[in-house]
Amino acid sequence: MPRSVLITTSVLVVLAALGGFWLGQRQVSLDTTDIINAVAAQHVAEHGGTPADCLGWQGEGAVVFRVKCGVIVYHVDRFGRVTRAAEDGI
C-alpha cells in the first residue's frame, strides 16, 4: 500500500475520532435538581408563581426530563434545551 494512502487514511480516522469525541461532549450533564431549578426559574420569570410550584420526572425518548409548573409542562432534551409541551401532552 502506498505511503500517501496510509497517511491519508490515518488522518481521516483521527479526525473522525476527534469529531465523535467533540459531539459526545456536547451532551449536558445536570442532575435532576438543577434541571427543575433552571426550568422553575424560567417559568417564574415568564409566568410568575414560585419555584415550589414545579415538579419533575423522567421523560421518554428524545425528552430526557419533564417539568410541570402549575398547568404548564416543559420538556428538556439531552442537550439541555427546554421546550413547552403541547397543551394536551404530558
N, CA, C and O atoms as a DFTB+ gen file, in Angstrom:
360 C
 N C O
     1  1       0.854      -1.169       0.000
     2  2       0.000       0.000       0.000
     3  2       0.898       1.229       0.000
     4  3       1.856       1.299       0.769
     5  1       0.591       2.202      -0.862
     6  2       1.419       3.407      -0.909
     7  2       1.349       4.187       0.405
     8  3       0.339       4.198       1.109
     9  1       2.452       4.824       0.689
    10  2       2.557       5.546       1.954
    11  2       1.549       6.696       2.045
    12  3       1.025       6.958       3.128
    13  1       1.269       7.378       0.950
    14  2       0.343       8.513       0.969
    15  2      -1.082       8.051       1.305
    16  3      -1.820       8.769       1.980
    17  1      -1.471       6.859       0.838
    18  2      -2.798       6.329       1.153
    19  2      -2.890       6.005       2.643
    20  3      -3.908       6.278       3.279
    21  1      -1.846       5.433       3.188
    22  2      -1.816       5.095       4.608
    23  2      -1.890       6.351       5.476
    24  3      -2.616       6.379       6.469
    25  1      -1.142       7.385       5.103
    26  2      -1.153       8.632       5.871
    27  2      -2.525       9.302       5.781
    28  3      -3.060       9.764       6.789
    29  1      -3.090       9.353       4.583
    30  2      -4.411       9.966       4.401
    31  2      -5.475       9.222       5.203
    32  3      -6.313       9.848       5.852
    33  1      -5.446       7.916       5.163
    34  2      -6.415       7.116       5.915
    35  2      -6.254       7.342       7.416
    36  3      -7.244       7.473       8.136
    37  1      -5.030       7.389       7.877
    38  2      -4.778       7.612       9.307
    39  2      -5.290       8.981       9.749
    40  3      -5.895       9.103      10.814
    41  1      -5.052      10.000       8.943
    42  2      -5.507      11.346       9.278
    43  2      -7.033      11.387       9.316
    44  3      -7.602      12.000      10.220
    45  1      -7.706      10.755       8.367
    46  2      -9.168      10.733       8.355
    47  2      -9.736      10.001       9.559
    48  3     -10.753      10.420      10.112
    49  1      -9.097       8.919       9.972
    50  2      -9.562       8.173      11.146
    51  2      -9.417       9.029      12.410
    52  3     -10.317       9.064      13.249
    53  1      -8.291       9.710      12.535
    54  2      -8.076      10.567      13.711
    55  2      -9.082      11.716      13.724
    56  3      -9.632      12.038      14.777
    57  1      -9.330      12.338      12.573
    58  2     -10.303      13.424      12.513
    59  2     -11.712      12.937      12.849
    60  3     -12.458      13.636      13.535
    61  1     -12.079      11.762      12.378
    62  2     -13.393      11.198      12.704
    63  2     -13.504      10.913      14.204
    64  3     -14.551      11.160      14.802
    65  1     -12.456      10.406      14.802
    66  2     -12.464      10.130      16.242
    67  2     -12.586      11.427      17.042
    68  3     -13.342      11.487      18.012
    69  1     -11.856      12.452      16.646
    70  2     -11.947      13.740      17.343
    71  2     -13.330      14.362      17.175
    72  3     -13.869      14.939      18.120
    73  1     -13.903      14.248      15.987
    74  2     -15.248      14.766      15.762
    75  2     -16.278      14.048      16.613
    76  3     -17.165      14.687      17.178
    77  1     -16.176      12.736      16.713
    78  2     -17.088      11.971      17.561
    79  2     -16.941      12.327      19.026
    80  3     -17.933      12.436      19.747
    81  1     -15.716      12.508      19.466
    82  2     -15.475      12.901      20.854
    83  2     -16.070      14.271      21.134
    84  3     -16.702      14.469      22.172
    85  1     -15.879      15.219      20.223
    86  2     -16.393      16.571      20.388
    87  2     -17.917      16.558      20.454
    88  3     -18.501      17.214      21.317
    89  1     -18.562      15.829      19.564
    90  2     -20.023      15.761      19.582
    91  2     -20.533      15.083      20.853
    92  3     -21.586      15.458      21.368
    93  1     -19.816      14.109      21.354
    94  2     -20.207      13.437      22.586
    95  2     -20.101      14.331      23.798
    96  3     -20.852      14.158      24.759
    97  1     -19.189      15.280      23.777
    98  2     -19.011      16.181      24.911
    99  2     -20.065      17.272      24.967
   100  3     -20.186      17.959      25.982
   101  1     -20.831      17.445      23.893
   102  2     -21.862      18.477      23.864
   103  2     -23.060      18.113      24.718
   104  3     -23.901      18.971      24.985
   105  1     -23.161      16.892      25.145
   106  2     -24.284      16.471      25.975
   107  2     -24.170      17.129      27.351
   108  3     -23.110      17.111      27.977
   109  1     -25.248      17.692      27.796
   110  2     -25.266      18.403      29.073
   111  2     -25.412      17.399      30.208
   112  3     -26.229      16.482      30.129
   113  1     -24.632      17.567      31.250
   114  2     -24.758      16.670      32.396
   115  2     -25.229      17.467      33.615
   116  3     -24.432      18.106      34.302
   117  1     -26.513      17.417      33.861
   118  2     -27.112      18.082      35.015
   119  2     -27.828      17.038      35.851
   120  3     -28.290      16.021      35.332
   121  1     -27.914      17.291      37.125
   122  2     -28.722      16.389      37.934
   123  2     -30.158      16.903      37.956
   124  3     -30.431      18.010      37.493
   125  1     -31.051      16.121      38.481
   126  2     -32.475      16.442      38.408
   127  2     -32.820      17.742      39.134
   128  3     -33.684      18.493      38.682
   129  1     -32.160      18.006      40.236
   130  2     -32.429      19.244      40.979
   131  2     -32.060      20.462      40.147
   132  3     -32.801      21.444      40.121
   133  1     -30.915      20.405      39.463
   134  2     -30.506      21.523      38.618
   135  2     -31.496      21.746      37.484
   136  3     -31.798      22.889      37.142
   137  1     -32.001      20.672      36.903
   138  2     -32.961      20.791      35.806
   139  2     -34.241      21.455      36.304
   140  3     -34.731      22.404      35.693
   141  1     -34.779      20.956      37.412
   142  2     -36.023      21.518      37.948
   143  2     -35.834      22.987      38.324
   144  3     -36.695      23.816      38.030
   145  1     -34.723      23.312      38.966
   146  2     -34.473      24.699      39.376
   147  2     -34.341      25.626      38.175
   148  3     -34.842      26.750      38.212
   149  1     -33.677      25.181      37.113
   150  2     -33.496      26.019      35.926
   151  2     -34.828      26.265      35.226
   152  3     -35.123      27.391      34.828
   153  1     -35.627      25.221      35.077
   154  2     -36.931      25.374      34.424
   155  2     -37.864      26.199      35.306
   156  3     -38.624      27.024      34.797
   157  1     -37.818      25.989      36.610
   158  2     -38.654      26.759      37.534
   159  2     -38.300      28.245      37.469
   160  3     -39.194      29.092      37.468
   161  1     -37.026      28.566      37.416
   162  2     -36.608      29.965      37.318
   163  2     -37.109      30.589      36.016
   164  3     -37.560      31.734      36.006
   165  1     -37.030      29.839      34.929
   166  2     -37.536      30.332      33.645
   167  2     -39.053      30.536      33.710
   168  3     -39.572      31.537      33.216
   169  1     -39.750      29.594      34.314
   170  2     -41.208      29.694      34.430
   171  2     -41.614      30.891      35.292
   172  3     -42.526      31.635      34.931
   173  1     -40.951      31.076      36.413
   174  2     -41.271      32.187      37.306
   175  2     -41.015      33.524      36.597
   176  3     -41.792      34.466      36.748
   177  1     -39.927      33.603      35.827
   178  2     -39.614      34.842      35.115
   179  2     -40.672      35.160      34.051
   180  3     -40.984      36.328      33.820
   181  1     -41.220      34.137      33.411
   182  2     -42.179      34.351      32.327
   183  2     -43.628      34.433      32.810
   184  3     -44.408      35.233      32.294
   185  1     -43.992      33.606      33.800
   186  2     -45.396      33.477      34.179
   187  2     -45.696      33.818      35.631
   188  3     -46.863      33.849      36.023
   189  1     -44.675      34.073      36.437
   190  2     -44.900      34.339      37.850
   191  2     -45.027      33.045      38.638
   192  3     -44.750      31.963      38.120
   193  1     -45.439      33.161      39.867
   194  2     -45.547      31.980      40.726
   195  2     -44.294      31.789      41.549
   196  3     -43.478      32.702      41.677
   197  1     -44.143      30.601      42.108
   198  2     -42.961      30.291      42.908
   199  2     -42.312      29.024      42.377
   200  3     -42.987      28.193      41.769
   201  1     -41.023      28.865      42.595
   202  2     -40.350      27.638      42.164
   203  2     -40.914      26.381      42.836
   204  3     -40.779      25.281      42.300
   205  1     -41.537      26.534      43.991
   206  2     -42.101      25.374      44.692
   207  2     -43.302      24.782      43.954
   208  3     -43.730      23.670      44.262
   209  1     -43.843      25.514      42.988
   210  2     -44.976      25.016      42.208
   211  2     -44.548      23.973      41.171
   212  3     -45.404      23.359      40.534
   213  1     -43.250      23.763      40.994
   214  2     -42.745      22.903      39.917
   215  2     -42.303      21.540      40.457
   216  3     -41.731      21.432      41.542
   217  1     -42.586      20.514      39.668
   218  2     -42.088      19.180      39.979
   219  2     -41.644      18.524      38.683
   220  3     -42.105      18.902      37.605
   221  1     -40.752      17.543      38.777
   222  2     -40.203      16.938      37.571
   223  2     -40.147      15.429      37.649
   224  3     -40.171      14.843      38.732
   225  1     -40.070      14.804      36.476
   226  2     -39.944      13.348      36.384
   227  2     -39.252      12.983      35.084
   228  3     -39.121      13.816      34.188
   229  1     -38.806      11.722      34.981
   230  2     -38.107      11.223      33.800
   231  2     -39.013      11.294      32.577
   232  3     -40.223      11.086      32.662
   233  1     -38.399      11.591      31.447
   234  2     -39.127      11.594      30.188
   235  2     -38.896      10.299      29.433
   236  3     -38.319       9.350      29.963
   237  1     -39.351      10.272      28.196
   238  2     -39.172       9.107      27.337
   239  2     -38.674       9.566      25.981
   240  3     -39.038      10.644      25.512
   241  1     -37.835       8.745      25.345
   242  2     -37.349       9.052      24.007
   243  2     -36.444      10.268      23.996
   244  3     -35.490      10.353      24.768
   245  1     -36.754      11.216      23.106
   246  2     -35.926      12.417      22.971
   247  2     -36.075      13.348      24.170
   248  3     -35.212      14.190      24.418
   249  1     -37.163      13.195      24.906
   250  2     -37.392      14.023      26.106
   251  2     -36.770      13.298      27.295
   252  3     -37.255      12.252      27.724
   253  1     -35.697      13.868      27.816
   254  2     -34.987      13.238      28.923
   255  2     -35.675      13.507      30.249
   256  3     -35.665      12.667      31.148
   257  1     -36.268      14.678      30.360
   258  2     -36.867      15.078      31.632
   259  2     -38.076      15.961      31.356
   260  3     -38.086      16.731      30.396
   261  1     -39.093      15.844      32.200
   262  2     -40.293      16.679      32.112
   263  2     -40.451      17.429      33.424
   264  3     -40.235      16.879      34.504
   265  1     -40.833      18.695      33.308
   266  2     -41.058      19.525      34.495
   267  2     -42.430      20.168      34.344
   268  3     -42.740      20.755      33.307
   269  1     -43.252      20.053      35.391
   270  2     -44.587      20.650      35.384
   271  2     -44.623      21.775      36.404
   272  3     -44.361      21.569      37.589
   273  1     -44.951      22.963      35.925
   274  2     -45.090      24.137      36.782
   275  2     -46.521      24.629      36.626
   276  3     -46.888      25.161      35.579
   277  1     -47.322      24.453      37.660
   278  2     -48.739      24.794      37.552
   279  2     -49.400      23.851      36.565
   280  3     -49.414      22.638      36.777
   281  1     -49.947      24.399      35.485
   282  2     -50.584      23.568      34.461
   283  2     -49.715      23.416      33.215
   284  3     -50.099      22.718      32.276
   285  1     -48.552      24.062      33.196
   286  2     -47.669      24.036      32.030
   287  2     -46.618      22.944      32.198
   288  3     -45.984      22.841      33.249
   289  1     -46.435      22.131      31.159
   290  2     -45.428      21.071      31.168
   291  2     -44.306      21.462      30.212
   292  3     -44.551      21.861      29.074
   293  1     -43.067      21.339      30.698
   294  2     -41.880      21.628      29.889
   295  2     -41.127      20.332      29.625
   296  3     -41.068      19.451      30.483
   297  1     -40.548      20.222      28.427
   298  2     -39.703      19.080      28.071
   299  2     -38.258      19.543      27.996
   300  3     -37.969      20.619      27.472
   301  1     -37.355      18.729      28.519
   302  2     -35.926      19.016      28.472
   303  2     -35.254      17.879      27.705
   304  3     -35.424      16.709      28.047
   305  1     -34.480      18.232      26.653
   306  2     -33.796      17.193      25.879
   307  2     -32.389      16.971      26.423
   308  3     -31.992      17.608      27.399
   309  1     -31.637      16.077      25.799
   310  2     -30.319      15.709      26.327
   311  2     -29.284      16.812      26.182
   312  3     -28.212      16.733      26.783
   313  1     -29.586      17.851      25.389
   314  2     -28.683      18.979      25.249
   315  2     -29.045      20.116      26.197
   316  3     -28.385      21.155      26.196
   317  1     -30.090      19.930      27.009
   318  2     -30.494      20.945      27.963
   319  2     -31.480      21.953      27.411
   320  3     -31.809      22.925      28.090
   321  1     -31.963      21.742      26.183
   322  2     -32.939      22.667      25.606
   323  2     -34.306      22.418      26.237
   324  3     -34.735      21.277      26.410
   325  1     -34.975      23.517      26.575
   326  2     -36.287      23.449      27.216
   327  2     -37.336      23.883      26.215
   328  3     -37.224      24.952      25.615
   329  1     -38.361      23.053      26.032
   330  2     -39.483      23.404      25.164
   331  2     -40.780      23.197      25.941
   332  3     -40.862      22.364      26.844
   333  1     -41.777      23.969      25.569
   334  2     -43.077      23.841      26.219
   335  2     -43.863      22.735      25.527
   336  3     -43.928      22.688      24.299
   337  1     -44.451      21.859      26.307
   338  2     -45.219      20.745      25.754
   339  2     -46.537      21.243      25.196
   340  3     -47.005      22.327      25.545
   341  1     -47.125      20.451      24.336
   342  2     -48.456      20.766      23.815
   343  2     -49.438      20.779      24.981
   344  3     -49.215      20.133      26.005
   345  1     -50.501      21.506      24.815
   346  2     -51.479      21.664      25.894
   347  2     -52.018      20.338      26.405
   348  3     -52.271      20.190      27.601
   349  1     -52.196      19.370      25.508
   350  2     -52.784      18.098      25.926
   351  2     -51.750      17.039      26.265
   352  3     -52.106      15.973      26.769
   353  1     -50.477      17.307      26.001
   354  2     -49.494      16.226      26.116
   355  2     -48.636      16.260      27.343
   356  3     -47.905      17.219      27.586
   357  1     -48.730      15.220      28.105
   358  2     -47.771      15.024      29.200
   359  2     -46.823      13.955      28.767
   360  3     -45.911      13.599      29.514
